[in-house]
Amino acid sequence: MDRNLALEAVRATEAAARAAFRRLGQGDEAVADQAAIDAMHNALNAVPIDGRVAIGEGAKGEVEKLYIGEKIGLGGATAAVAAMPLEGSSIIARGGYNAVAAVAMAQDGTFLSVPTIYMDKIAVGPGLPDDVVDIDAPIVDNLKSLAKAKKMSVEDLVVCVLDRPRHSELIEQLRASGARIRLLLDGDMSGAVATAFPRAGVDLFVGSGLAPQGILAAAALHAAGGQMQARLILRNDQDKDAARAAGIEDLDARYAIRNMVPSDVTFAATGITHGPLLKGIERMRDGGLASHSVVMRSKSGTVRHIEALHRSRGHAEQA
């Protein structure tokens, strides 16, 4: 992907983040979500790519914008787009923590097509031996392996997990091991990506969340040099039918990053509210906004943090 598209990707996440931030704490998830979708859709349509939405808001006919297969961009290099205008609509509605806007771009057809069903995930950051963790291994074995690779004790590891009833047994096992835990109310994509950034203080992400978020996380970790393994969770015949409709033949397949994002990718994310990955939007004295983003390119291995100041123009999403 063209390096200039990295900045275009950041502009798209910044636009979505600012639009969602304006709905902070107003109690309406749908309004916040739609504001972010509209802003990112507008921004992506100004990018010089011949784009196709590979990961988006839903199927054509179910949603109006950023639907799977939608053509997007001004024209140019062919690209697949994975768009997540707002991870954490409930976070924005209640004024909570860890809401993020994210987008990834890759050569057309190079994101694994997944339905909106659950996926088991395990992720670690860069600089570790291959397969230092194993999605099929007991969590205690993974903790011991990771601690050994990092030359630290299990008790020093910080594990990020979504705070959900389905993870109660996992959380009990983590506590019994002595590892420290960071529970997230929402935002498993950013929790997985946080493993790639030492200052985030997350050594391991584990647990289940939605599959599209898993693809975005895989794209980011691919760019950052991290590791991730995943497997779809098929709870019933409806989930199996959805997987087959997405083109998945092996319903028991175990995915590594190379399976989910097999080519070079550009990933960008902007924090909306503070979280382990990024600082959130901050309001300045003059009424403008400060945004905090990260942009990564797998081809060059670069990771850039961008702080942008957006002067007030009446509507944040137009700044």
Buried (B, 14 or more C-beta within 10 A) or exposed (E): BBEEBBBBBBBBBBBBBBBBBBBBEEEBBEBBBBBBBBBBBBBBBEBBBBBBBBBBBBEEEEBBBBBBEBEBBEEEBEBBBBBBBBBBBBBBBBEBBBBBBBBBBBBBEBBBBBBBBBBBBBBBBBEBEEEBBEBEBEBBEBBBBBBEBBEEEBEEBBBBBBBBEEBEEBBEBBEEBEBBBBEBBBBBBBBBBBBBBEEBEBBBBBBBBBBBBBBBBBBBBBBBBBBBBBBBBBEEEEBBEBBEEBEBEEEEEBBBBEEBBBBBBBBBBBBBBBBBBBBBBBEEEEEBBBBBBBBBBBEEEEBEEBEBEBEEEEEBBEB
